[in-house]
């Protein structure tokens, strides 16, 4: 049995963090003498359950991975020894292919919408153009990076819609599917509109505000609850928020309030949050602690937060964990990465899928957003790249972000990504602000340009020939 090793993925080792068939397809292309320019596009076929929109997240990590892709000696030796590659029909060609991998660098170009952009089904928000083998290799790593962060950012944005100006904190690291997922979820949640995170590493690496209180274990470690509270306030006189429901919530509230003006807030993590928050607010106010905030947690989601606020619960801060980092009501995103064009003998050769439930649109495309008279999202428009005339008043969403082996600009500040999401949420039509029930048809339609329609017809005719 091989020695156990730490499983965190070094960005420079991401070339093997992929499905084997990406590399076997690369070899088959190589052996067939295929290559040349190809274009792949990332889009989401359908929205998760009850969703009205998505928020693009994860682009910064995706581009960094493309920049750092390498195959080192041990990786190449491992591939050679796998059952698939150890039994190829032409060992000499395999050797040539493995030497190609030894010198591998991603040199294609990437066009993408900016992180924090709100988008809808079948809108290609990322486009990779370059050598066919390179474009094929990066499919899995792009999908795993973009799908997860987009899923969490979109969940966070739904929560932001109902929370209004209340503070939202990511409490989800302990329920994430591993430490790396917790880190990426903290980032995606902030992009999606949250205000802070309990994840200290995310705070350090990303500049997200770090927020924390104390757990029940802290209170239980003391013989008396009031002593636990007093010592915590002594330790953190400028930031103490006390968890008051370890034993009896209202008694805990009275003991916390007795500490006086240094108390910054209390947290409720069980019971009827609506009724308890009203009673706790009264206790705090009676002691003159009108500025002390009430924090609520305990498996919260957008539905529960909406209902609490609708009932008048005086909650100032919501800590959301499991439901956020797992997108518990629908924990999948059907993001796909499809070949849409290849250059053959110097001419574009468009490709598309004809499956009735999994279609794709052919050709290298541009994506635009149309707004209504009130400046709200009304439609998307797909055109072939550079197709004139451009739709009147349309806003282009794709821009060149990667070329020559590296991103074209430094990463945007994460605060700007969050602000873009909030701007997009403000521009949503009312029909997209609801939380429950699927929308059929979707109110933001996707218009297909005449050239794209004609290209689809030609692809179908070629298939039927």
Secondary structure, 3 states (H helix, E strand, C coil): CCCCCCCCCCHHHHHHCCCHHHHHHHHHHHHCCCCCEEEEEEEECCCCCCCCCEECCCHHHHHHHHHHCCCCHHHHHHHHHCHHHHCCCCHHHHHHHHHHHHCCCCCCEEEECCCCCEECCCCCCEEEEEEHHHHHHCHHHHHHHHHHHHHHHHHHHHHHHHHCCCEEEECCHHHCCCHHHHHHHHHHHHHCCCCEECCHHHHHHHCCCECCCCCHHHHHCCCCHHHHHHHHHHHCCCCCEEECCCCCHHHHHHHHHCCCCCCCEEEECCCCHHHHHHHHHHHHHHCCCCCCEEEECCCCCHHHHHHHHHCCCCCCEEEECHHHHCCCCCCCCCEEEEEEEEEECCEEEECCCCCCCCCCCCCCEEEEEEECCCCCEEEEEEEECCCCCCCCCCEECCEEEEECCEECCCCCCHHHHHHHHHHHHHCCCHHHCCCCCCCCCCCCEEEECHHHHHHHHHHHHHHHC
